[in-house]
Amino acid sequence: MHSVLIVEDQVIIRKTFENMIEESEDFCLSNAIENAALAEMYCAKGVNLVLMDVYTAHRENGLEAAAKIKKNYPNIKVIIVTSMPEESFIRKAKEAGCDSFWYKDSEEEALLDVMKRTMAGERVYPAQTPDMTIGLADSSEFTERELEVLRELVNGYSRAEICERLGIKIPTLNYHIGNLLSKSGYSNIVKLEVDVVDKKFIIPGF
């Protein structure tokens, strides 16, 4: 049987995962914790698979914890599990070396099936972040560069700082901001920032 570590700070979801594993013939529960910062320590005790939430207790980042686990314990499989439609999470999970990715409200793939396929060596990822409405726009309408600019704005950087961080000039930045406003229909960028944060499409600091 494959030993599983659950990293999930929501009690109801954690218990659901525990019950699912206990009823499985292929998996057994190693531990269930709420803080991603402790996950690597528990992996040292002998774990085959980690179910890793992204936003865990004390704002600990599950993607950062997963990257450390994959670096120090490359044979341990890691599945990112999240309910947040943050636009960067799929990309960051792949960059961290995570083996699979599952949305908690997904109906297309049952988690247990994703776990089995992952342990068999398959990488299971959604095709894309769930679409959502941002103002008048569909979230898929924004370009990668526009999202980079929007993320910098959400994180509180000034226009001069954004230009330096992204290696662009003020006219180019203003062009991207203009496109963001035109697509979303908002009259100012602050309203757009509030919308994407409220909908967890962009999470400050993540």
Secondary structure, DSSP 8 states (H G I E B T S, - for coil): -EEEEEE---HHHHHHHHHHHHT-SSEEEEEEES-GGGHHHHHTTT-SEEEEESB-GGG-BHHHHHHHHHHH-TTSEEEEEES---TTHHHHHHHTT-SEEEETT-SSS-HHHHHHHHHTT-----SS----EETTEEGGGS-HHHHHHHHHHHTT--HHHHHHHHT--HHHHHHHHHHHHHHH--SSHHHHHHHHHHTTSS-TT-
